[in-house]
Amino acid sequence: MNDLPDTIYVRAFEDRMDLLRAVIVGPSGTPYQDGLFFFDLQLPLSYPAAPPQVYYHSFGLRLNPNLYASGTVCLSLLNTFGGDGTEVWSPATSTLLQVLVSIQGLVLNNQPYYNEAGYEDLVGTPEGRRNALPYNEKAYLLTLRAMLHLLRRQPQGFEEFIKDHFRHRGRFVLRACEAYLQGCIVGTLTSDASPIEENSERPCSAGLRLALTNVVPSLMEAIREVGAE
């Protein structure tokens, strides 16, 4: 009630206190910027001795190493991935708030490539830098596809929230597309879709530019249909 970030929204079910639905707004400066990511949480009978069970609404898309198309959320805090100490669920100290903030900060980050198991050792290496950029581009395109899905079919309980989000943020979603078409590196924009970096080492790929020219018209139309200017 007091500490939830203003980019994470949670709704509970009055007749099922063990069920919650959460939506996390993709952070600025990442390939997930302005995307909406939906999660259903169920508290098992043994909670808080055991962590909540979390299901991710993927719409069949795998846009992050920790978020499976099947809906599985791979996170140490949920005991679905290896970890030690404070990384794993503790009945005495772990909370639902910690789960949601961890997904936003640790999963939906600016370099998701390194979340792949064993790839953290590639941070700062030529191989890592060579592979992280195309991974970001793919994650960004899949995020745009997820936006299109949400604009056309809103999850129950968040219909107006989604429409309102894109009424206010739609222009920045499209501005980000334009920035990447102009050569900005994916995941390097401020909240108003301005470049964080003045000059990039390499522009976005030809494949990304082609994909954006195909998806932007549909995205623009879908955003317009919910009442955005």
N, C-alpha and C positions, 0 to 999 in steps of 0.2 A: 504493500500500500504506500509506503513512504519512499522506497529507494529504487523503484523500477525506472529505468531510463526512459526518456520521452520518445524513444524510437523502438520501444518494445511495448506491445499491447496484449493484455491477457483478459479473457472472459471465462467465467465459470458457469456451471449449470446448476441452478438452484435445486433441482431434484436429483442431481448426481454430484455430490460434493467431491467425488474422486476423479472427476473429469474436468479438464481445462483445455481451452484452445488459445494458442498464442500466435501472434504474427510479429516477426522481426523485420525491421526496415534495413536493407543493405546499407552498410556504412559508406560514407564518402571516401574517395581515394582507393576504392577497391573495384574489382570487376562486377561486384554485386550492388553497386550504388543505385539507390532508389528502387531496387527490387523488393518484393514482399515475399517473405518466406514463412509458411504456415506449419505449425507443429501442434499435434494433439498429445496431451499428457494424461496419463492415468496413474493414480496413486494405488499401488498394490496394497493388499490387506496388511502386509508387513511393514508398510511405510511408517516411520522414516528409517526403520532398520535396513530396508532396501531402497534403492533409488527409484524415481518414477520411471515408468515405461513411456518412451517418447517415439511418436510416429511422425515422419516428415512427409508432407504432401509434395511429392516430386513431379507429378504429372508425367511420369515416365522419363524424366530428364536427370542425367548424372552431371551436375554442374560443380561438384566439389568432392574431393576424396573422402570426406567424412559423411556425406549425405548420399545415401544409396538410392537408386531408382526404386528399390523395393520399399523405401520408407524408413529403413534402418538409419539411426544416427550413431555414428561411430565416435565415441567420446569416452575417455577414461572415467570421467565423473559419473557416467551412466553404467559403468562396468561392461561396456561393449568394446573396449580397447584396453590394452595393457597400460599400466601406470603405477606410480609409487607415491606414498605419502599423501600430500594434500591433493594430488591429481585424481585420486579415486574417492568414491562416495564414503563419507563418514556420517553415521547416524547422529553424532553429537554436534557436528558443525556444518554439514552440507545442507543447502537449501534449494528450493525451486528457483529463487532469484539467481543463485549461483549458476544453475544449469543454463538458464536463458542468456545470462550475460556471457557465459563461456562460449555458447554457440555463436553469439554475435561477434565476440572479440577474437576467439581462437579459431573458429571454423570459417566464418565469412570475412577473411582477412585479405590483405592486398597481394599476397603471394601464396595462393592455395596450392600451387604445385608442390611446395615443400611439406605439405601435410600428408603427402603420400608416404606410406610406411617405408622407412629407410632413406628417404630423399632429403631428410634434414641435414645430412652430411654434405649435401651439394650446395648449401648456402654459400654464396660468395665465390663459387667456382665458375670457370667458363662454361662447363656443361650445364650447370644450374641456370645461369643467366640465359643460355641459349634455349633452354626448354621452358623456362618460366613464362616468357612472353607469349608464345603460342598457346600455352595452357590458359593464360589470362584471357586471351582473345576468344578461345572456345567457351570459357566460363561466362564471358560477357554476352556472347551470342545466345547461349542457353538461357541466361537471365532474361534477355529480351523476349525469348519464346515463352518463358514462364509468365512474363508480364502480359503478353497477348492472351494466354490462357485465362489468367485471372480477370482480365478486362471483359472476356466473353462469358466466363462462368465463375461467379464469385462463391467462395465457400460460405456455408450457412452461418449467419450471425455477424458476418463482416461485409455484407453487400454494400452498404452505404459507406463504410470505412474505405473500401477499395476505390469506389468511385470518387470519393472526396480526396483520397491520396493522389490520384492521377489528375484530378482537376487542378490541384495545387502544384504537383511536381511534374506533370506531363511535359511542360515546356523545357524543364531541365533534363528530362530523359532524352528528348529530341535534340537538345543542345549538346548533350554528351555524344550522341551519335555523330553530329556534325563535327565536333572536336576531334573525334577519332578518325573521321574521314579526312580531316585536315592534317593528320599525321601525329596526333598525340598518342603516347603509349597508354594502352588500356590500364586503368587503375591509378591514374595520376591526375584526377580532377578534384576540385574543391566542391562544396555542396551546391554552388551555383553553376557547376560545370565549366569552371575556368581552369586552365592548366596550372598544375602545381609546379611543373618543370617548364622553364622557358624554352629549352631546346632538348630534343630527344636524341638518343644515340642512333635509333633506327625508327622509321615510321611504322605504322601498322601495316600488316601484310596485305598483299593484293587480294588474298582470299577473304580477309575481314572486310575490306572495302566493297568487294562484290556482294558479300552476304548482307552488309548494311544497306546497300542500294536496293536489295530485294525486300528486306524486312521493314525498312522505315516507312514506306507508304501504308502498309497494313497497320503498323503501330500508330502512325499519325491519325489514321481514320478511326481506330478503336479508341484512342484518347479523346478525339473530337466527339465521339458518340456518347461519352459519359459527361459531356458538358464543359470540357476544357477549351479555352481559347487557343 
